[in-house]
């Protein structure tokens, strides 16, 4: 089973923990919005799926293989976007909400939850979590790296 990324409350979405380091940036605005990070020997794709230029944004994280990394690196334009979507489908992933470039809340989606439209599935999961009034700090404690 793939690993899940470890997140820390208050961390930057592209550097979601003290043990994370960015190893590739595929897209950026005033900050990295899509790329790869390494965390304890595992590599993860991170992608800002909503709110690229806003103060509030939604991010997705999924572990990737060396073969997937090679395909990401080679793909461009629409092929790159389609490959990112395929990479997020049918696998466990972590969706996170960031406010002011700081992680506030996270939700783990199982492989069956991503459905045919990854974007819609992630947004619905994050919005449902917000609507339930989940305590953001408690949510992140469950998925963050315990030191």
N, C-alpha and C positions, 0 to 999 in steps of 0.2 A: 504494500500500500504506500502511496506517495506520502512524503512528509508534508506537514503544514508549516507555513512560515510562522515564526514567533514575533509577536508584536508587543510593543511597550507603549502604554498610555503617554501621550505627550511627545512621542518621537515623530520625526519627519516621515511622511509616507514612503519616500524613496530610500530612507535609512531607518527602517522600522524597529530597530533594536541596537543596543550597544555592540552586538556581535555581528551586525550586518555591514557589508561593504558593497558599494555599487561597482560592478565590473563591466557594464556596458550601458550606454544610453542610446536608445533608438529614436526617441522623440523628446523634445523639450520645448517649453514656452519660456517662462521666467524661472522654471525649475524642471528637473527631469519628470516626464510624464509617462514614459514607457522605457523599460530597460530590464537589465538583469542585476540581481544582487546575489551575493553569496553569504550564507549563514551556516556556520558549523559544518562545512563541507558539502552542503546542499546548495543547488542553484535554483533561483526562483525568478520567474517572469513577474514584473510588477507593471500594472497598467492603470492609468487614471481613466476610468470609463465615463465619467461625467464631471463637469465643472472645471475643465482645464484652466480657464481664466478667472474662475470665481474663488471666493474665500472659503466656500464649502465644496468639497468634492468627494467622490466615491472611487475607491481603488480596489483592484482585484490582484490576488497573489496566488500563483500556482507553481509547484515544483516542475522543472523541465529537465529533460535528458540532454546529453551531448548532441544527439541527432537533432533534436528540436532546436537547440541553440544554433547549430549549423544552418538549419532551414531559416530561422529568424534572421540570421546574419546575411543570408543570401537574398532574401525576399525584399521587394520594394513596392511602394505604392499600395494599390488595391490587393495585390497578392500578400503583402505583409499584413494588412488589416485582416484579411480572411484567415491567414495562418494564426494570428493572435486569437481570433474568435474560436477557431478549431482547438487551439491549445487549452482554452478555458472550458471547453465542453466535456461533459462526462467524466470529470475527475473531481476529487474533493478540492475545494479552494477556499480561501479566506477573502471575504469582502470587508472593507473598512470604510468608515466615514472619517474624514479629516476636516477640521475647522481651523482656518488660519495656519495651514501647513503643519498641523499637529494632529496625530491620531486621537480620536475621541471614542470610537466604538468599533467593534468588529463582530462579524458573524461567520460561522463556518457553514458552507453549503456542501451537502453531500453530492456525489456524482449524479444522482437521479434528480437533483433540484435545479440543475442548470437548463434543462429543457432545450427546445429548439432555438430559442433566442437568449443567448447568454446575457446580453445587456439587460433585457427586461427581467430576467430571473434575478440577477444581482440587485437591480434597483428595487424590485418588489421585496426582496429579503431585507434589504437595509431599511426601506421605508416601514415595513412591518415591525422591525425591531425598534425603530424610533417611536412608532405609534404605541407600542407596548410600554413605553416609558422605562426601558431597561436602563439601569444605572451603568453609565459608560465605564467607569473605573472597574466595577465588578466584572463586566463583560471582558475587558482586556486582561484582567488578572487570570482568567481561565485559559487564555491562549498565549499569554506572554511567556517569555523565557524566565524560568525560575532560577535565580542565581544562588 
